[in-house]
């Protein structure tokens, strides 16, 4: 029995949210990389997902995507914007970065391309896909 | 307990434990790295620009980049702190020339220093950095124009002998010094500017409040 089945996708989404939350705290609290404004907005969308998806899993709620996906999409939009700014596709002057760390400062680059905004984007895309493709075992039956 | 809860708790525990182990490992490696390099990379070199009494109880070392926007933004704060701790604080400047025109700007500062106007030049370059420096979020200016004529104009305005400065630039007189500062900084773990050391203790979080309290701590000893 393969582990990756559509009914198990919420676990994958939850792991992404959890690793994202713990990882972002690791970057800021342990490695002391100050989060920029846009990073904070993405955190706001990401952190609740750990709880929301977790509760959805525990309650076997097949309607999970109704309330988890909005957070994902909000985070995704901010993340796309952040990446555009970060890779200088659009100018930063539009971004609220007047104080603190500029949203374009490259604090971390693993293997030459893995940056924090890119990881965030990957997580939001991954979670959104998981939630979109998720189907509970007996879709429609349990919550009739 | 439900199967789902067990799975979540298990995964959660693994991730959290991994993060804690990672944090401990990261901090230990950081500490040993600092210990091993702190010895052979002095924070202060005899020829580093310095402001304030040589025997001041607290030495503040700033690794700065003339083209760094945060250094520019923080510059008035440094000045204010120096004023507030007058007589108790010595500022030492080291260069981390990360940007394209940083080395040229640092050379102009040093060359102005030969004529006794180091700090005036530093202030001018910071104050007018928007005229010549790279700005975050703006597309890279390529091929970029050398800001040398602009710097020469600043030098003239400061009443400096521009020819002397030009010859220092032409001779690359400070290239070795800038190179050495960069390698000192790197072995001390300086990855961003500005980075401050207060009596050898590194400022962990870059903000005015923390800098002041670190200075106060050193003064209270």
Interface residues (C-beta under 8 A of the other chain):
Chain A: X11 X14 X15 X18 X19 X22 X23 X25 X26 X30 X31 X32 X34 X54 X57 X58 X60 X85 X88 X91 X92 X93 X95 X97 X102 X103 X104 X105 X107
Chain B: X2 X4 X5 X7 X8 X11 X12 X15 X16 X19 X22 X23 X26 X27 X69 X70 X136 X137 X138 X139 X140 X192 X204 X205 X206
